[in-house]
Amino acid sequence: MGIKLVALDLDGTLLNKNKEVSEENRQAIQRAKEAGVKVVLCTGRPLKAILHILEACNLLEEGDLGITYNGGLIQWTQSGESLSQITMDKNSVLEIYELSKTLNVPCNFIDLNTVYEPAYPAGKDSLYPSIMNILPFKPINTGSLPENTAMNKLIFCWHQEELDQAISQIPETVHERYTIMKSRPNLLEILPKTVDKGKGLALLAEQLDLDVSEIMAIGDQENDLAMIQYAGIGVAMDNATEEVKKHADVVTKSNDDHGVAYAIEQYVLN
């Protein structure tokens, strides 16, 4: 049957330590595309923030798709048009914001075009501006959120040690109602319960009429686990966390050793 779709995480996976796509990875993606395989970038970032990577990989052509916001959004990369989108409503946004105040960590709300800044705890401005330089930041008054509020995700971005301490205090009832996961050591993402990279990939497979055995997913972090466990071939990078390696079918080379190219050559093109 063979692999017909390859889902790729970005940081620590497709991108090397300099946040670049190596020539080896770029060429392997090209060869996969020429063989009729769909290559889909699967990331926590918004589409606007990955356009330069899509361009480098020649993934902005008609028919190319991307999974953004950790599975909450599937988009045609060329037009930005949504194939599927799952958002958080006003009540959910306010509930998570109240939680952030209890935990004493800064919180941001994010939609397709903007990062919103509600009031932060005293002396604790979000660290997210140091990570996100594509979307604009805009203050928001939580007391006057419109009824039709729809956010793609909420994040807590703060120093790792304090953030980990706060995470340990999140009530189990909140975990039951939301997808909560780290995408970086200092970045916690909160999404609708029906959202993770695995569910996003499953939705896309359904749209493209693909069997799970025809899908390969490659990643390195906690937020990649769901798609690695879902895919017919789940691939962990050599630099992946132990948890991710434990659940993967195979381990490829590291992100600085063109692990994506190696996995594509081994399991897709051969």
C-alpha positions in Angstrom: 0.0 0.0 0.0 2.8 2.4 0.9 2.9 5.8 2.6 0.8 8.5 0.9 1.0 11.2 3.6 3.9 12.4 5.8 3.1 14.7 8.7 6.1 16.7 10.0 6.6 18.6 13.2 8.8 21.7 12.9 11.0 22.6 15.9 13.4 19.8 16.8 12.1 17.8 13.8 12.2 19.4 10.3 14.2 22.4 11.6 17.8 22.1 12.8 19.2 23.9 15.8 19.5 27.1 13.6 15.7 26.9 12.8 16.5 26.1 9.2 15.5 23.3 6.8 18.6 21.5 5.6 19.1 20.9 1.9 18.9 17.2 2.6 15.5 17.5 4.2 14.3 19.9 1.5 15.3 17.5 -1.3 13.7 14.5 0.4 10.4 16.4 0.7 10.7 17.2 -3.0 11.3 13.6 -3.9 8.3 12.5 -1.8 6.1 15.1 -3.5 7.2 14.0 -6.9 6.3 10.4 -5.9 2.8 11.6 -5.2 3.1 11.7 -1.4 1.4 14.6 0.4 3.8 16.3 2.9 2.0 18.2 5.6 3.6 20.4 8.2 1.9 19.9 11.5 2.6 22.6 14.1 1.3 24.6 17.0 2.1 27.8 15.1 -0.3 29.8 13.0 0.0 29.5 9.2 1.4 33.1 8.9 4.3 32.0 11.1 5.4 29.1 8.9 5.0 30.6 5.4 8.8 30.9 5.1 9.2 27.2 5.9 6.5 26.2 3.5 8.2 28.2 0.8 11.6 26.7 1.5 10.0 23.2 1.2 7.9 24.1 -1.9 4.7 23.4 0.0 2.7 26.4 -1.1 1.4 24.9 -4.3 -2.2 24.1 -5.2 -3.3 21.1 -3.2 -0.8 21.5 -0.4 -2.2 21.4 3.1 -1.0 22.3 6.6 -2.1 21.5 10.1 -1.7 24.4 12.4 -2.6 25.2 16.1 -1.7 21.7 17.1 -4.5 20.1 15.0 -7.2 22.7 15.6 -7.0 24.0 12.1 -6.4 22.4 8.7 -5.7 24.8 5.9 -4.9 25.0 2.2 -1.4 26.6 2.4 -1.7 28.6 -0.8 -4.9 30.4 0.0 -5.0 30.1 3.8 -8.6 28.8 3.4 -9.7 26.5 6.2 -10.7 22.9 5.6 -11.5 22.4 9.2 -11.4 24.6 12.3 -12.2 24.0 16.0 -12.2 26.9 18.4 -12.8 27.8 22.1 -15.9 29.8 23.1 -16.2 32.7 25.5 -16.9 30.5 28.6 -13.9 28.3 28.0 -11.6 31.3 27.4 -12.8 33.0 30.7 -12.5 29.7 32.6 -8.8 29.2 31.5 -8.0 32.9 32.1 -9.4 32.6 35.7 -7.2 29.5 36.1 -4.1 31.4 35.0 -4.9 34.0 37.7 -5.2 31.3 40.3 -1.9 29.8 39.2 -0.3 33.3 39.0 1.0 32.8 35.4 0.5 35.1 32.4 -2.1 34.0 29.8 -2.6 34.9 26.1 -5.5 34.2 23.8 -4.8 33.5 20.1 -7.0 33.5 17.0 -6.0 33.3 13.3 -4.6 36.8 13.2 -3.8 38.2 16.7 -2.3 37.4 20.1 -4.5 39.0 22.8 -3.0 40.3 26.0 -5.5 40.2 29.0 -4.3 41.7 32.3 -1.2 39.8 33.4 -0.3 39.0 37.1 1.7 41.9 38.7 5.3 41.9 37.4 4.7 38.8 35.2 4.3 39.9 31.6 4.0 37.0 29.2 7.3 35.7 27.6 5.4 34.9 24.4 6.5 38.1 22.5 10.1 36.7 22.7 8.8 33.6 20.8 6.1 34.9 18.5 7.2 37.7 16.1 4.7 37.2 13.3 1.3 37.9 14.8 0.6 41.3 16.3 -0.2 41.6 20.1 -3.2 43.5 21.2 -4.6 44.3 24.7 -8.0 42.8 25.5 -10.6 43.5 28.2 -11.9 40.2 29.5 -14.9 42.0 31.1 -16.2 42.8 27.6 -15.5 39.8 25.5 -18.1 39.4 22.8 -20.6 36.5 23.0 -19.3 35.1 19.7 -15.7 34.9 21.0 -13.8 32.2 19.1 -10.1 31.6 20.0 -7.9 28.9 18.5 -5.9 28.3 21.6 -4.8 29.8 24.9 -1.2 29.7 26.2 0.7 30.2 29.4 4.2 31.3 28.5 6.5 31.7 31.5 9.8 30.6 33.0 10.1 26.8 32.9 10.5 26.0 36.6 7.6 28.2 37.7 5.5 27.1 34.8 6.1 23.4 35.7 5.1 24.2 39.3 1.9 25.8 38.0 1.1 22.9 35.7 1.3 20.5 38.6 -1.5 22.4 40.2 -4.0 22.3 37.3 -7.0 20.4 38.6 -7.8 17.0 37.0 -11.3 18.3 36.1 -9.6 20.9 33.8 -7.5 18.2 32.2 -10.6 16.2 31.5 -12.2 19.1 29.6 -9.3 20.4 27.6 -6.2 19.3 25.7 -3.3 20.6 27.7 0.3 20.1 26.6 3.7 21.7 26.3 5.1 22.6 22.9 8.3 24.2 24.4 9.8 24.0 27.9 8.4 27.4 28.7 5.1 27.2 26.7 1.9 25.5 27.8 -0.9 25.2 25.2 -4.6 24.8 26.1 -6.9 23.7 23.3 -10.4 22.3 22.9 -10.6 18.7 24.1 -11.2 17.5 20.5 -7.9 19.0 19.4 -4.4 17.5 19.2 -2.1 16.7 16.3 -3.4 13.1 16.1 -7.0 14.2 15.8 -6.1 16.8 13.2 -4.3 14.2 11.2 -7.2 11.8 11.5 -9.6 14.5 10.3 -7.3 15.2 7.3 -7.0 11.4 6.5 -10.8 11.3 6.5 -11.0 14.2 4.1 -8.4 12.7 1.8 -9.8 9.2 2.1 -6.5 7.7 3.4 -6.1 4.7 5.6 -4.1 5.1 8.8 -1.5 2.6 7.4 -0.8 5.1 4.6 0.4 7.8 7.0 3.8 8.5 8.6 4.2 11.1 11.3 7.5 12.5 12.6 8.1 14.5 15.8 10.1 15.0 19.0 7.9 16.6 21.7 4.9 15.9 23.9 2.6 17.7 21.5 3.7 15.3 18.8 2.8 12.2 20.7 -0.9 12.0 19.6 0.1 12.0 15.9 3.0 9.6 16.4 0.6 7.1 18.1 -2.1 7.6 15.5 0.0 7.2 12.3 0.7 3.8 10.7 4.4 4.6 11.1 5.1 6.8 14.1 8.7 8.2 13.9 10.6 9.8 16.8 13.6 11.9 16.2 16.9 10.8 17.9 16.6 14.0 19.9 13.0 13.3 21.0 12.0 13.0 24.6 12.1 9.5 26.0 8.3 9.4 26.3 8.0 10.1 22.5 10.6 7.4 21.7 8.8 4.9 23.9 5.6 5.3 21.8 7.2 5.5 18.4 7.4 2.6 15.9 10.9 3.7 14.9 13.6 6.3 15.8 15.3 8.2 13.0 18.4 10.4 13.1 18.5 13.8 15.0 17.2 17.1 13.6 20.8 18.2 13.1 21.5 15.0 11.2 18.7 15.3 8.7 16.5 12.8 10.5 13.4 13.7 8.4 15.2 13.0 5.1 16.5 9.7 6.5 13.0 8.6 7.6 11.5 9.6 4.2 14.2 7.7 2.3 13.8 4.6 4.5 10.0 4.3 4.9 8.5 6.3 2.0 10.7 6.2 -1.0 12.1 2.7 -0.6 
